[in-house]
Amino acid sequence: MAATDPSNPGPIDVSGIADPSEKAALQADRLRDLVGRLAGSGNPFWTERLTGIDPADIGSLDALRDLPFTVKQDLRDTYPTGMLVQPLDDTIRLHASSGTSGKPTIVCYSRDDIAIWAEVNARALALAGTRPDDILHNGYGYGLFTGGLGLHYGGERLGCTVVPVSGGNTALQLQLLEDLGSRVMSATPSFAMLLGERAAETGVLERLNVEIGILGAEPWSEGMRQRIQDLWGGGFTALDIYGLSEVIGPGVAMEAPDDLGVLNVFDDHFLPEIVDPETGEPVPDGDWGELVFTTLTKTAQPVLRYRTRDISRIVADGGVDGRHWTRIARLNGRADDMLVIRGINVYPKEIEAVLFDDPDVGRTYAIVVDRRSTMAELRVRAELGPGAGDRAVEATGRLTRALADRIRIRATVELVPDGSMGRTEVGKVKRVFEQVDDNDPLATGG
């Protein structure tokens, strides 16, 4: 399906399709069209992957479970552009994410894909409460990372004036926020925390007008949400935006201020599933599992049943009257990020939740998996909050017990002075480190 004409895009849809049967029929039609496009593209990867599958047999979404998965390794194996189903000459953009093998994962966009990307990001912004007359302060990184340009084009599609400030340079960021009076800011959660800290330290915070924070690209807990909102003040709401470059980038799903804890998936473009991470079998609505997406409308580099490795669940009950997107829970972690410590599965987000539930813990922490012995050990270092220095011993014991209760293993907790750990100004913050020799990975500030 071609995207809306960018020169005459029409209104932003923040409601979705009300009739379930109508939505399912549209999704099935788009799924059948997608499989037909992939199978008929002449792309060797898809020719092999779809052998024996007739697109005409896809009469409903029940056929989805019989279709093959796509995984990140497929993009690595076909590097750089072997997943394209259109000539490279027909694309107008590429982005990339870093790869563990030294090669990035490249994703390409047609003109229609860019228009769809702008559309879904405009929906995300509108769902968050952004208005066309707003100045959007965009603190996401620009470049090969999809965050900056995704929100940028979404803001323009909505009608906002976008400030493409990117990451870093906190002094300039705060000056622009103050001078332009931006009501909406987008950034990683860690950078929003850093900006709030610097604003408070310099006395600028009370002169800022930011009410909405659109935060993503990093896992973050409800405890971190509360810390960020407390830092920025009572009129500020921190909201989660979800996406990944292999699917399109930011704008796949968005949290709304009147439905916190839930992400609204723009399911006319991105068809979600939840499957068992081990077997790949679908799980019942409400059960936790791995989030899977099919890009129903992308044209240059679609993916079929892409396994995100993110852990979520379908939230079928509740919601807001007049809004009809598929709702999923905010992510509970990533299967790839799961730590196995002495046979126990631990998600870093669980550790963050314990830390940020404690009133004496500050705003920065790091986790070290010490693998120098046969049995791995877990260390957690966190800053004390302002004025909590004389309660360090008490807080250390309390956190040690709370972590043992939550993750079922004992971790060594170290609390350090407020402001003594490093901050990340550009890019995604790193929280988890490994130690394999006597060099402490946090010796330079983590």
N, C-alpha and C positions, 0 to 999 in steps of 0.2 A: 504494500500500500504506500503510495506516495504521501509525503508529509504535506501539511497545510502550506499553501503558497506563502513564503516568507514576506512577500510584498503586501499581502492582504491576509494576515493570519487569523483574524477573528478573535472572539472572546476566549478567556482562559477558563477551562473546565476544571472546577475544583470539587465536583460532585460525583462523577462517574456514572455508570449505567445502572439505573434503579432496578430494572427487571432482571432477575437472575438468569432466566432462560434466554433473554435477548443477549446478555453479556456472554453466556456460554456459547451461543451460536456464533457471535462475532469472533470470539477467541478461537473456536474450532475452524472457522473459515480462514482466519489468518494463519493458524497452525498448518492447515492443509496447503495454503499458498506458500508458506515458508518452506515446507518440506519439498514441495514441487520445485521451488527456485533453487534449493540446495542440490537436489538430485539432478536437475537439468543444467547446472552451471558449468559442467565440465571440469570442476575442481577435483583433482585426484583424491584428496582427503575425503570429500563428501561422497564421491562416487563409491569409494570403498566402504565408508561408514554406513551408507544407506542401501547397500546391496540387499535385494530381496524385499525392500519396502516400497509399496505403491502408494503415492500420495492420495490417489483416488479412494483408497480404503479408509482414510481418516474422515469419519463421519461425525465424530464427537470428541470431546476431551478425554474420553475413556481410552482412546488410542495412544495417549501421551506416554503411558507407562511402558508401551512396547517399543518406544523410540530410543535410540542410543543416547548415552550421556556424552557431554563434552567436558574435558578437564583442562586445567591450566597447562599441563604437560603437552597437550595437543598443540597449543600455540608455540611452545618452545620447540617441539619437534618439527614444526613447519616454518620456523623462523627464516626470513623476516616477515614475509607477507603471504605465506602459503595457505592461509585461511580465507583469503579474499575470494569472493564469488563474482566480483566485477573486475574489469581491467583496472590496474593502478591509475591509469590515465583518467578514469572516471571518478576518482576520489579527490577530495580537496583538503584533507587534513589527516594527520596521523598523530597519535599520542602513544606513550609507552610507560610501562611500569618497570621498576628495577627487577632483575632476575637473579636468582641464586647462582646460576651458572656463569654469570658475567654478561650474559646477553639479555637485553630488555624484552619484555613482552609487548609487541607492537599491535596496536589496534588502529584500523583505518576507517574513515568516515566519508560517505558521499554527501552531496549537498542536501539530499533529503534527510540523511541521518543527523546532520547539524541542525536542521530545522526541528526535527523531533526532539533532539537534545535540549534546544532552547525552550521548546514547548513544555517538556516535563519539568525543567528547572523553574520555569515561570509558574507552573502549578505548585511546585514545592514552596516557592517564595510566597505565593498568594495564600496557600494553606497555613503558612506560619503567621500570616497577618500583615505581610508586606503590601504596601499600596503603590499604585503607579506613580504617585507623586513623591515617593520616598527616595532618599539618597542611600544607595546600598554601598557600604564600606566593605569591600571584598578583600579580606586578609588571607585568602587561600593562595598558595603558590601558583604562579603562572609557568608556562613552558610545557614540557612533556607530561607532567602531572596533570590529570584531568580536572582537578578541583577548581582552579582559578577560572579557566575559560568556560567551564560548565555553568557556574553561577553567574559569570559575566554575561553570557548570552541569554541566560534565563532572566536576569535583571532587565536587560534591554528589551527582551520580548514582552515583559510585563509593563514596561514603560518607565522604569526607574532610571535615575541618573546613577551610573555605576562608577565608583572610585576604584580603579584597578591597582591598589596599593601593594598587593601581594604580601609576603611574609617579611619578618625582620624589621629593623629600624623602628623600634618602639616609640622613640621620641617623635618621629614624623607621624606615625600612626595616631598617636594621641593628639597631636596638633591638628591633624585633619579631622578627627572625630569631633574635636571641640569647635573648630572654625566652621565646619560645614554642617554641624548639627545632625549628623547621621542618626537615624532611629533604628536602623537595621545593620547588623554586622555579621559577616560570615568568616569563619576561621576554624582551625582545629581547636578542640577543647583545651589542649595544653597551651596554645597561644592565646586563647581568650583568657585563660587564667593568668598568664604572664602579663598581658595588657592591663588586666584589672589590678594586679599587684602594683605595677608601675604607676598606674593612674592614682591609686591610693597613696603611694609613697610620695608622689610629686604634688599632691593636692589638686589634681585635675579632675578626679572622679566626680566630684559634686557639680562640675560644670558640663558634664557630658549628658547627652540626650538618648543614649542607646537603650532601647527597650526589648529588642529581639536579637538573640544570638542564634545563628544557624550554624550548627557545629557538627563536624563529621570528619571522616578520614582516619579516625583513631577509635578504638574501643573505649567507651567511658561509661561509668556506672551511675546509678541514681545518686549515690553519695557525692560523686564529682559534680553532678548537676547542681546539687544543693550548695556545694562549696562555691561554685562559679556564681550562682545567683546571689548568695550571701555577700560575695565580694563586690559584685556590681550594684547591689542594692535592690530594694523591694520591688521596683518597677521593671526589673529585667527578667525575661524568661529565656532559658536555654533550651533549644530544640534540636533534635537529632535529624540529620539528613543522611540518607544511605545511598550508596552506589559503589560500583567497582568498574574499573576501566574495561574489563573483558565484556561487560554487558553494555555499558555506554559511558559510565562515569557517574558523578553525582546526579541525583534526580530520579533514581529508580523508585525511591520511597521516601516519605517525609512524615515527621511527627507534627501533630497539631496542638496548639496550646489548650484546646478544650478536650483533648483525648491523649493525655500524657502516658508514656510508657508503651505506646503502640505506633507502629509505622504504617502509613497508608501506601500500598503498592499501586502504582499507576498501571493497572492490570490490562488496559487495552493495548499497551505496548510491551509489557514485561509480564509473562505468565509465571506465577510462582508455584512451587511445590515444596513440600517438606518430606524428606526421605530419611530412612535409617542410615546413619553415616557408614555403617559396616556393610550392610547388605544392599543398599540402594533401593530397597522396597519402600513404597509410600507408607507413611504413618498416619493414624487418624488425626483429624483436626483437634488441636489442643495439646498434642504430644510434641515434645521437643525433638528436633532432628536437624538434619542439614538442609539449608536453604538452596534451592535449585531454581534457575531462571531460564526461560526461553524468550529470546528477543523476537517478538511477533512481527515487527515492522521494520527492523533495520535492513538495509539493502547491501551495503558494501561488505560487511564482515559479521553476519549474524552468528549467533550461537544457539545450539539446540540442547536443552536440558543441561545448562552449564552448572557444574557443582561448585558452589562458592566456598565451601568449607566453613561457612558461617552457621552458627547454631541459633535457631529461632523456632517459632511455632505459629500456626494459624490461630488467630483470635477471632472466633466466629461470633461471640456474644458481645452485646453492648454496642458501642459506636455512637455516632452523632446523627440525629435525624437529618435526612437530606444528603448524606455522604455515603457512597456505595462502593468504595474501593475495597479490595481484599486487605484485611488488617493482619499484620504479623507483630509479634512481640519484638521489642528492642533486643538486639543480639545478646546472647548469653555467653558469647565467646566464639573462638574459632577452633575447629578441629585441629588445624595446623598449629595453633598456639598452645594446645594442651600440653602441660608439663606432666611427665610421669616421674614421680618421686617415690622411691621405695614401693613401687607397685600401685601407688595411689594416683588417680587422675586429678590434676589441679588446673583450673583455668585462672590466668592472671587477674581477670576481672573479679573473681571471688576475693582475692587478696585485697584489691583496691576497695571493694565494698566494705571489708572489715576495717581497713585503715580510715576511710573517710566517715565511718560511723562513729569514730572516736573523737571526742571534742579536743583532745590535746595534740592531735596529729595535724601537721601543716598541709601544704598543698602540693608537695613533690615527694616522690618515692621511687625506689628502684628495687628490682628482684634479682637475686643472683642464685643460679643453680650451680652449686659447687660439685664438680664431677671428679675431684682429685682422688676420691676413695672409691672402693667398689660400690658402695651405696651412696647415691647422690644425696646431698644435703641442701636445704633451702635457707637462704638468708634474705631478710627484708630490711632495707634501710629507708627510713622516712624522716622528714623534717618535723621538728616540734612546731606547734603553732606559736604565734606571738604570746609571750608571757607564760609559756608552759614549761620553761626550763627547769624550774624547781620541782616539777612533777614527773621528770623523766623516768625515774626508777619505777614509780607506781604505774605509769602508763606502759612501760615496757612489759611488766608482768601481766597487765590487763590485756594487752594486745597478743602476747604469746598465748594466753589461754583462749582468747577469742578466735585466733587463727586455728588453733588445734581443734576447737569445736566445729569450725566452719569447713576446714579442708582435711581434717582427720589425720594430720601429721604435725609434728612439732617443727616450727621454724625458729631460727635465731633472729630476734628483732633488735635492731640498732636504731636508736633515735638520736638525731644529730641537730645542731642548732638551726633555728629559722634562718633561711637564706643561704645556707652553706652548700647546698647541692646545686649542680648546674641547671640551667634553663635552656629550652630549645626555642629559638626564635624563627627558624626556617625549617619547613618540612615536618614530618611526623616525629613525635617524641618516641624515644626508645625506652622501654620500661624493663625489659628482661635481658639479662646478661648471663653468660656462662663463664665459669672459671675452671680451667683445665691444668693450670700450673700455679706457681706461687705469685704470679702477677695479678694483683687485685684489679678486676675490670672497673671498679668504681673509684680507683685511687685518684683519678683526674677529675672527679666530680660527677661521674655517671652521666 
